[in-house]
Amino acid sequence: MTWEEVVKNDSIADKVLKNIVRIFYEKARLDDKIKRMEINRDNNTITLIVFPKMTGLFLGRRGQTRDALERRLKRWKVMIEER
C-alpha cells in the first residue's frame, strides 16, 4: 500500500499521522503532555492541543523541533495550541 492510498482512507491515515506525531514526541518524553490532536485535511494541518505552559517544549529552540516534525510529515503543517 502506497502513502497516497493510505491518505485516501481517512480513518487509517488519521491513525498513521497521529502515531507518527506521538512517536516523534515520545522520544522527547512529551507524548503524555498532548491533550488532543486535530487533523484538518482541507488545510493539511495537524493541531496539537497541549497543557498550558508546554508550548515552548513542543516548538523547541527557534521552532526547530516542530520544523523537524514537519519535514518528516512532508506536506503537513503542525500548529501547537495551549488549552
C-alpha positions in Angstrom: 0.0 0.0 0.0 1.4 3.4 -1.0 1.3 6.5 1.1 -1.3 8.1 -1.3 -3.6 5.1 -0.8 -3.3 5.4 2.9 -4.1 9.1 2.9 -7.2 8.5 0.8 -8.6 6.2 3.6 -9.4 8.8 6.3 -9.5 6.5 9.3 -6.3 4.7 8.6 -4.5 7.9 7.6 -5.5 9.7 10.7 -4.3 6.9 12.9 -1.0 6.8 11.0 -0.5 10.6 11.3 -1.3 10.6 15.0 1.1 7.7 15.6 3.9 9.4 13.8 3.4 12.6 15.8 3.1 10.7 19.1 6.3 8.6 18.4 8.2 11.8 17.4 7.3 13.5 20.7 7.7 10.2 22.7 11.4 10.4 22.1 11.5 13.7 23.9 9.2 12.3 26.6 6.5 14.8 25.8 3.8 12.4 24.5 1.9 12.5 27.8 1.7 16.3 27.6 -0.5 16.2 24.4 -4.2 16.6 25.3 -5.6 16.0 21.8 -4.7 16.1 18.1 -7.0 17.6 15.5 -6.4 16.8 11.8 -7.7 19.3 9.2 -7.5 17.7 5.8 -8.6 20.8 3.9 -5.6 22.8 5.0 -3.2 19.8 5.6 -2.7 20.9 9.2 -2.3 19.0 12.4 -3.2 21.0 15.5 -1.7 19.7 18.8 -3.6 20.9 21.9 -1.1 20.8 24.8 -1.3 21.6 28.5 -0.6 25.3 29.5 3.0 26.5 29.5 4.1 23.5 27.4 4.1 25.2 24.0 7.8 26.1 24.2 8.8 22.4 24.8 6.9 21.3 21.7 8.2 24.1 19.5 11.9 23.7 20.5 14.5 26.4 20.2 13.6 28.7 17.3 10.9 26.2 16.2 13.5 23.5 15.3 11.5 20.6 16.9 8.3 21.5 15.1 10.2 22.1 11.9 11.8 18.6 12.1 8.3 17.1 12.6 7.0 19.0 9.6 9.9 17.7 7.5 9.1 14.2 8.5 5.4 14.7 7.6 6.3 16.3 4.2 3.1 18.2 3.2 1.6 18.8 6.6 1.9 21.9 8.8 1.9 21.5 12.6 0.2 24.0 14.8 0.6 24.0 18.6 -2.0 25.5 20.9 -2.4 25.7 24.7 -5.8 25.0 26.2 
